[in-house]
Amino acid sequence: MNLPNSITMSRIFSVPLLIWMLSPHFPHGGWHGEQEILTSLFFILVSISDGVDGYLARRRGQITTMGMLLDPLADKLLITSAYIALVQYNPHVVKPWIAVLVIGREFLVSGLRSIASTEGFTIAASDLGKLKTVIQIVSVVAAILAHGWYEWRFGWFIMPVDLIAVVGIYFMALVSTISAVDYFVAFWRKIEKASSGRRKHDNDFVLSRGKKDLPAAKNLT
């Protein structure tokens, strides 16, 4: 197994650890915010590895079928498990319907990708989809930190941690919905184009067969 795929596999294996870190069983060292800080740093580190394995695979020419399969799987496992765990960890910020929306969106996109693959085309990730990924990471970190703090005070400056988390989560839900619709529209256009191409090919085939049969029909008259 090459290095990019090893990094991808480590991201998959990090999912149970993330769930444990977001559970009441995580040991506390005695200082306030220890669980929130450590879990946030861990999630950020694992999320960054998503870009690292892709960069290394392209740089080293090690893009493999296994990597193409595992990379999106690792991303979906990480983000969906984070939101599911946050429903219990910080229910004030992450409502159950948020987790259902995130999981449903990932199922939809995965299904459309599978259909597109069988039809012989792919749908590239849009800028909106990339923005969605960044917002998801930020909203997860904000929701984790909001479990330990309502706000941060730096002298006269006050950072409303809880408010940022709530706004981030709902903004993520909005962007995820819009990106899913955008992906579906792109998928539908490609399907229509592929169907039109097949219909045109079938019509041309029928016409060409008709022209070949025409002389024979004349001889019968």
C-alpha positions in Angstrom: 0.0 0.0 0.0 1.4 3.4 -1.0 1.7 6.4 1.2 -1.4 8.3 0.0 -3.6 5.2 0.5 -2.1 4.7 3.9 -3.0 8.2 4.9 -6.6 7.6 3.6 -6.8 4.4 5.7 -5.6 6.2 8.8 -8.5 8.7 8.3 -10.9 5.8 8.3 -9.4 4.3 11.4 -9.6 7.7 13.1 -13.4 7.7 13.0 -13.9 5.4 16.1 -11.3 7.5 18.0 -13.2 10.7 17.1 -16.4 9.2 18.3 -14.7 8.2 21.6 -13.3 11.7 22.0 -16.8 13.2 21.6 -18.3 10.8 24.3 -18.6 11.1 28.1 -16.0 8.4 28.4 -13.2 10.7 27.3 -10.8 11.1 30.3 -10.5 14.7 31.7 -7.2 16.0 32.9 -8.7 18.5 35.3 -8.5 21.7 33.3 -11.5 23.3 31.7 -11.9 22.8 27.9 -9.4 19.9 27.6 -11.8 17.6 25.8 -13.0 20.4 23.4 -9.5 21.6 22.5 -8.0 18.2 22.0 -10.9 16.9 19.9 -11.0 20.1 17.8 -7.2 19.8 17.0 -7.6 16.1 16.2 -10.5 16.7 13.9 -8.6 19.5 12.1 -5.6 17.4 11.7 -7.5 14.4 10.3 -9.5 16.8 7.9 -6.2 18.3 6.6 -5.0 14.8 5.8 -7.7 14.7 3.1 -5.9 17.3 1.1 -2.5 15.8 1.8 -3.2 12.3 0.5 -4.7 13.7 -2.7 -1.7 16.0 -3.2 0.8 13.2 -2.7 -1.2 10.8 -5.0 -1.0 13.4 -7.8 2.6 14.4 -7.1 3.9 10.8 -7.0 1.7 9.5 -9.8 0.1 7.1 -7.3 -3.6 7.5 -8.2 -5.0 4.1 -7.8 -8.5 2.5 -8.0 -8.3 1.7 -4.3 -7.5 5.3 -3.5 -10.4 6.6 -5.7 -12.7 4.3 -3.8 -11.4 4.8 -0.2 -10.9 8.6 -0.3 -14.6 9.7 -0.7 -15.6 6.9 1.7 -13.2 8.2 4.4 -14.5 11.7 3.9 -18.1 10.7 4.3 -17.4 8.5 7.3 -15.5 11.2 9.1 -18.0 14.0 8.5 -21.2 12.0 9.1 -19.8 10.4 12.3 -18.8 13.8 13.6 -22.3 15.2 13.2 -24.0 12.1 14.6 -21.7 12.3 17.7 -22.4 16.0 18.0 -26.1 15.4 18.3 -25.4 13.8 21.6 -22.4 15.9 22.5 -23.9 19.3 21.9 -27.6 18.9 21.2 -28.2 22.7 21.7 -26.2 23.4 18.5 -26.5 20.2 16.4 -30.1 19.0 16.1 -30.9 15.5 14.9 -32.4 16.8 11.6 -29.0 18.4 10.8 -27.3 15.0 11.0 -30.1 13.4 8.9 -29.6 16.2 6.3 -25.9 15.7 6.1 -26.2 11.9 5.8 -29.0 12.2 3.3 -27.0 14.6 1.1 -24.0 12.2 1.1 -26.2 9.3 0.1 -27.7 11.3 -2.7 -24.4 12.4 -4.1 -23.0 8.9 -3.8 -26.0 7.4 -5.6 -25.8 9.9 -8.4 -22.1 9.3 -8.8 -22.7 5.5 -9.1 -25.4 6.1 -11.8 -23.1 8.5 -13.6 -20.3 5.9 -13.5 -22.5 3.3 -15.1 -23.5 5.8 -17.8 -19.9 6.4 -18.6 -19.4 9.9 -17.3 -18.3 11.7 -14.2 -19.4 14.9 -12.5 -16.5 17.0 -11.2 -16.7 18.6 -7.8 -17.9 22.2 -8.0 -16.6 25.2 -6.2 -19.9 25.1 -4.2 -19.1 21.6 -3.1 -15.6 22.5 -2.0 -17.0 25.5 -0.1 -19.5 23.1 1.6 -16.6 20.9 2.7 -14.7 23.8 4.3 -17.9 25.1 6.1 -18.5 21.6 7.4 -15.1 21.4 9.0 -15.5 24.9 10.5 -19.0 24.2 11.8 -17.9 20.9 13.4 -15.0 22.6 15.2 -17.2 25.5 16.3 -19.8 23.1 17.7 -17.2 21.2 19.6 -15.8 24.3 21.2 -19.3 25.6 21.9 -19.7 22.6 24.2 -17.2 24.1 26.6 -17.6 27.9 26.1 -20.4 30.3 25.5 -18.0 33.1 24.6 -14.4 34.0 24.7 -13.3 37.3 26.2 -10.0 39.0 25.1 -10.1 42.2 27.0 -12.7 44.4 25.3 -13.2 42.0 22.5 -15.8 39.2 22.9 -16.0 36.2 20.6 -19.5 34.6 20.8 -18.4 31.0 20.4 -21.9 29.6 20.8 -23.5 32.0 18.3 -20.8 31.3 15.8 -21.4 27.6 16.2 -25.2 27.9 15.7 -24.8 30.2 12.7 -22.1 28.0 11.2 -24.2 24.8 11.5 -27.3 26.4 9.9 -25.2 28.0 7.2 -23.6 24.6 6.5 -27.1 23.0 6.2 -28.1 25.7 3.7 -25.0 25.3 1.6 -25.2 21.5 1.7 -28.8 21.7 0.4 -27.9 24.1 -2.4 -24.8 22.1 -3.4 -26.9 18.9 -3.5 -29.4 20.6 -5.8 -26.5 22.0 -7.9 -25.0 18.5 -8.2 -28.4 17.0 -9.1 -28.9 19.6 -11.9 -25.4 18.9 -13.3 -26.2 15.2 -13.2 -29.5 15.6 -14.9 -28.0 17.7 -17.7 -25.3 15.1 -18.4 -28.0 12.3 -18.3 -30.1 14.3 -20.8 -27.1 14.9 -23.0 -26.2 11.2 -23.0 -29.8 10.2 -23.7 -30.0 12.6 -26.6 -26.7 11.3 -28.0 -28.1 7.7 -27.8 -31.4 8.7 -29.4 -29.6 10.5 -32.3 -27.3 7.4 -32.8 -30.3 5.1 -32.9 -32.1 7.4 -35.4 -29.1 7.6 -37.6 -28.8 3.8 -37.5 -32.4 3.3 -38.5 -32.0 5.8 -41.3 -28.9 4.1 -42.6 -30.5 0.7 -42.5 -33.5 2.1 -44.4 -31.2 3.5 -47.2 -29.5 0.1 -47.5 -32.9 -1.7 -47.9 -34.2 0.8 -50.4 -32.6 -0.7 -53.6 -33.9 -4.1 -52.7 -37.3 -2.7 -52.3 -37.2 -1.1 -55.7 -36.1 -4.5 -57.3 -39.3 -6.1 -55.9 -41.5 -3.6 -57.8 
